[in-house]
Amino acid sequence: MNRDKKPPPKKWTDHSLGTHGFLQLKEVKLHYVANGDEYKPLMLLLHGFPECWYSWRHQLKEFRKSYRVVAIDQRGYSLSDKPKGRRHYTKEKLSSDVAEVIEALGYNECVLVGHDWGAIIAWVTAERFPEKVSNLIIMNCPHPVVFQEHLFTNFSQVRKSWYIFYFQIPYLPEYVLAKNDFEALSNMFTSKAGVRKENMDPEDIEIYKYVFAQKGALTGAINYYRASVYEKPLQPPKDSLKMPVLIIWGSKDIYLEKEMADACGKFVSNLSVKYVDNATHFVQLDQPDVVNNLMWQFLNRDGKPPPKKWNDPTLGEHGFLQLKEIKLHYVASGDEDKPLMLFIHGLLDCWYTWRYQIREFSKNYRVVAINLRGYSLSDCPKEKSSYTLLKNSADVVEVIEALGYKDCTLVGYSYGAAIAMIAAFQCPEKVSKLVIFNTAVYPAYKKHMFNELADVRFMSPHLYAAVPYSAEFMLSFHDFTSFKYIFWTENGTYNTSAPFINMSLNLSLFILPLFLLFPIHLSSSSFSSFPYSSFLFLFFFFSLFIFPLPLFLLFSILSFLFSSSFFSFFLLFSIHLSSSSFSSFLYSSFLFLFFFFSLFIFPLPLFLLFSIHLSSFSSFLYSSFLFYFFIHPSSSSFSSCYYHHLQVSK
């Protein structure tokens, strides 16, 4: 049976890659595979030679959550129409196909992504139809004018482009590529200049054999080269491209000179060039995780590229590790034949917190700093149960194995240190040395947190983080101003010889409490009289933002110092009486219960956390929802009768 009569390989119909379809354009009908919801922005993927839609399999999966991802088989390829004659394969016709595809899919514009010949077509489409391209991503292909200039002036590029002239010979290239069950075609992917074995297995090769076994497919693909020789030389465009453009370039490309990537800047107003080390011409197949990372950075929500220091080459290379449950991002430096030193960051941190150690120890170690699950570019599971210390420590053990080591020097800071200790306890054979920063062994930590009054105040971050959504809101408020406050303090890394904090930060920290406390004032007035609500407002304001230690903490310390149950109860009963004189008994009971636990168990009042939470979502409906589901169950035991019984008994 001939190959073109065989059914497609199993991977061809992999449902995780999307659904197959056809688009009827003016001249041709094109085959495509689409993934993601139709209401999302369009990302259109254009393959190169000798490829097809399947070359974008990693991107079809990666970007489906945020985009309608469509990978087409261009005219002459695979199941798409294959007009006879090279005149049907000009850049003008091919770019017109792309513009028609965008319209046929029901979109006005798209993120256009192209590799090799697909990138040439993407360049031309962006020049001819700039209104249809919001962002342009190019992989291992210079601007056509840049390539043309180098082909005429750079002998090295002429030598690398020998195949263009070879493809002008009729029939012979098709025969050679198809000979011995497409052996030459397979070698293009499996040789050192192709794709690493883990990303291109025999089943993947079968896809490409199936594609080019279709009648006329080899001739259609080679006609791109045959038509290009007969086209008029391209003229430099009059205007630079205005849309953001990203060029991703595999540094081990044997077909194209690397310097051509930067040379594209003269035709692009907003250009970013990223080189991928240890990647070949087929960069999206050879290093899919790195490519996807670069694409995400380019397309992130605020449109900003990552800071320059993120990609500082002195800090090492970025990569990803696929573990059993998740995929983790990491940065590595130093030779792979050296001992492993693995760094684990703490809360509100990332791999970058180890930048000084990465530089220092990369001479004698293979230094790897990971981003824990939920951080940065690592996977972020939705369930809270996915973030236990045990799961994180299991990740660490898997990382050591995935990097090809039997053991390592394990270094952890803060929460990362707790993870490191558990990993060392559970798998001591994986940890040759353990270095811990600012974290106690858990039994000691537990003893101090629950028995030593001086250390109880350090539990406040745990309590605050337990309140839904409030921590996220507070930390991200005003362009993450809180991070500046965390790191730029006398207890942080800020230079104390300089001013403590600049004027804008001071202003934002002054406005923020007012913004949060005013809703407290309003919400409390709905339950009580204006004097009482004003008292709450002023009390919270002064205790939280004027004095470094909340006044509530002072009350609790006094009660502990006097260690008099009568004194403690007197304070609480006074609160109860004052509130009951201004508000309903139910609300005063709620206050009593909350003040009781906040005064004598936790130094930072839970009532405050609750109030901040309410102020973040100041709708009455949401407040009522929280009251019913979180406060009512706990306060129900303090019903009015039971509470009065306690008073009498006391």
WONORMO-V932399 format. One record per backbone hydrogen bond with DSSP energy under -1.0 kcal/mol. CO is the residue of the C=O (numbers start at 1). NH is the residue of the N-H. If there is no record, write none. Layout:
# WONORMO-V932399
co:CO nh:NH
co:CO nh:NH
This chain:
# WONORMO-V932399
co:2 nh:5
co:3 nh:6
co:9 nh:12
co:10 nh:13
co:11 nh:14
co:14 nh:17
co:15 nh:18
co:19 nh:34
co:21 nh:32
co:23 nh:30
co:28 nh:25
co:29 nh:81
co:30 nh:23
co:31 nh:73
co:32 nh:21
co:33 nh:71
co:34 nh:19
co:35 nh:69
co:37 nh:40
co:41 nh:68
co:42 nh:111
co:43 nh:70
co:44 nh:113
co:45 nh:72
co:46 nh:115
co:48 nh:51
co:52 nh:55
co:53 nh:56
co:54 nh:57
co:56 nh:60
co:57 nh:61
co:58 nh:62
co:59 nh:63
co:63 nh:67
co:68 nh:43
co:69 nh:35
co:70 nh:45
co:71 nh:33
co:74 nh:77
co:77 nh:80
co:81 nh:76
co:85 nh:88
co:86 nh:89
co:90 nh:94
co:91 nh:95
co:92 nh:96
co:93 nh:97
co:94 nh:98
co:95 nh:99
co:96 nh:100
co:97 nh:101
co:98 nh:102
co:99 nh:103
co:100 nh:104
co:101 nh:105
co:102 nh:107
co:103 nh:106
co:110 nh:134
co:111 nh:44
co:112 nh:137
co:113 nh:46
co:114 nh:139
co:115 nh:118
co:116 nh:120
co:117 nh:121
co:118 nh:122
co:119 nh:123
co:120 nh:124
co:121 nh:125
co:122 nh:126
co:123 nh:127
co:124 nh:128
co:125 nh:129
co:129 nh:132
co:130 nh:133
co:132 nh:110
co:135 nh:112
co:136 nh:246
co:137 nh:114
co:138 nh:248
co:139 nh:116
co:143 nh:147
co:144 nh:148
co:145 nh:149
co:146 nh:150
co:147 nh:151
co:148 nh:152
co:149 nh:153
co:150 nh:154
co:154 nh:158
co:155 nh:159
co:156 nh:160
co:157 nh:161
co:159 nh:162
co:161 nh:164
co:162 nh:166
co:163 nh:167
co:165 nh:168
co:166 nh:169
co:170 nh:172
co:171 nh:175
co:172 nh:176
co:173 nh:177
co:174 nh:178
co:175 nh:179
co:178 nh:182
co:179 nh:183
co:182 nh:186
co:183 nh:187
co:184 nh:188
co:186 nh:189
co:186 nh:190
co:187 nh:191
co:189 nh:195
co:191 nh:194
co:196 nh:199
co:197 nh:200
co:201 nh:205
co:202 nh:206
co:204 nh:208
co:205 nh:209
co:206 nh:210
co:207 nh:211
co:208 nh:212
co:211 nh:214
co:214 nh:217
co:216 nh:220
co:217 nh:221
co:218 nh:222
co:219 nh:223
co:221 nh:224
co:222 nh:226
co:223 nh:227
co:224 nh:228
co:225 nh:229
co:241 nh:269
co:244 nh:136
co:245 nh:272
co:246 nh:138
co:247 nh:274
co:248 nh:140
co:249 nh:276
co:250 nh:253
co:257 nh:260
co:258 nh:261
co:259 nh:263
co:261 nh:264
co:262 nh:265
co:264 nh:267
co:265 nh:268
co:267 nh:241
co:270 nh:245
co:272 nh:247
co:274 nh:249
co:276 nh:251
co:279 nh:252
co:281 nh:283
co:282 nh:285
co:282 nh:286
co:283 nh:287
co:287 nh:291
co:288 nh:292
co:289 nh:293
co:290 nh:294
co:291 nh:295
co:292 nh:296
co:293 nh:297
co:294 nh:298
co:295 nh:299
co:300 nh:303
co:307 nh:310
co:309 nh:312
co:312 nh:315
co:313 nh:316
co:317 nh:332
co:319 nh:330
co:321 nh:328
co:326 nh:323
co:327 nh:379
co:328 nh:321
co:329 nh:371
co:330 nh:319
co:331 nh:369
co:332 nh:317
co:333 nh:367
co:335 nh:338
co:339 nh:366
co:340 nh:409
co:341 nh:368
co:342 nh:411
co:343 nh:370
co:344 nh:413
co:350 nh:353
co:351 nh:354
co:352 nh:355
co:354 nh:358
co:355 nh:359
co:356 nh:360
co:357 nh:361
co:361 nh:365
co:366 nh:341
co:367 nh:333
co:368 nh:343
co:369 nh:331
co:372 nh:375
co:375 nh:378
co:379 nh:374
co:383 nh:386
co:384 nh:387
co:388 nh:392
co:389 nh:393
co:390 nh:394
co:391 nh:395
co:392 nh:396
co:393 nh:397
co:394 nh:398
co:395 nh:399
co:396 nh:400
co:397 nh:401
co:398 nh:402
co:399 nh:403
co:400 nh:405
co:401 nh:404
co:408 nh:432
co:408 nh:433
co:409 nh:342
co:410 nh:435
co:411 nh:344
co:412 nh:437
co:413 nh:416
co:414 nh:418
co:415 nh:419
co:416 nh:420
co:417 nh:421
co:418 nh:422
co:419 nh:423
co:420 nh:424
co:421 nh:425
co:422 nh:426
co:423 nh:427
co:427 nh:430
co:428 nh:431
co:430 nh:408
co:433 nh:410
co:435 nh:412
co:437 nh:414
co:441 nh:445
co:442 nh:446
co:443 nh:447
co:444 nh:448
co:445 nh:449
co:446 nh:450
co:447 nh:451
co:448 nh:452
co:452 nh:455
co:455 nh:458
co:456 nh:459
co:457 nh:460
co:459 nh:463
co:460 nh:464
co:461 nh:465
co:464 nh:467
co:469 nh:473
co:470 nh:474
co:471 nh:475
co:472 nh:476
co:473 nh:477
co:476 nh:480
co:477 nh:481
co:480 nh:483
co:481 nh:485
co:482 nh:486
co:483 nh:487
co:484 nh:488
co:487 nh:493
co:489 nh:492
co:495 nh:498
co:502 nh:506
co:503 nh:507
co:504 nh:508
co:505 nh:509
co:506 nh:510
co:507 nh:511
co:508 nh:512
co:511 nh:515
co:512 nh:516
co:513 nh:517
co:514 nh:518
co:517 nh:521
co:518 nh:522
co:519 nh:523
co:520 nh:524
co:521 nh:525
co:524 nh:527
co:524 nh:528
co:529 nh:533
co:530 nh:534
co:531 nh:535
co:532 nh:536
co:533 nh:537
co:534 nh:538
co:535 nh:539
co:536 nh:540
co:537 nh:541
co:538 nh:542
co:539 nh:543
co:540 nh:544
co:541 nh:545
co:542 nh:547
co:550 nh:554
co:551 nh:555
co:552 nh:556
co:553 nh:557
co:554 nh:558
co:555 nh:559
co:556 nh:560
co:557 nh:561
co:558 nh:562
co:559 nh:563
co:564 nh:568
co:565 nh:569
co:566 nh:570
co:567 nh:571
co:568 nh:572
co:569 nh:573
co:570 nh:574
co:571 nh:575
co:572 nh:576
co:573 nh:577
co:574 nh:578
co:575 nh:579
co:576 nh:580
co:577 nh:581
co:579 nh:582
co:579 nh:583
co:584 nh:588
co:585 nh:589
co:586 nh:590
co:587 nh:591
co:588 nh:592
co:589 nh:593
co:590 nh:594
co:591 nh:595
co:592 nh:596
co:593 nh:597
co:594 nh:598
co:595 nh:599
co:596 nh:600
co:597 nh:601
co:597 nh:602
co:605 nh:609
co:606 nh:610
co:607 nh:611
co:608 nh:612
co:609 nh:613
co:610 nh:614
co:611 nh:615
co:612 nh:616
co:613 nh:617
co:619 nh:623
co:620 nh:624
co:621 nh:625
co:622 nh:626
co:623 nh:627
co:624 nh:628
co:625 nh:629
co:626 nh:630
co:627 nh:632
co:631 nh:635
co:632 nh:636
co:635 nh:638
co:639 nh:643
co:640 nh:644
co:641 nh:645
co:642 nh:646
co:643 nh:647
co:644 nh:648
co:645 nh:649
co:646 nh:650
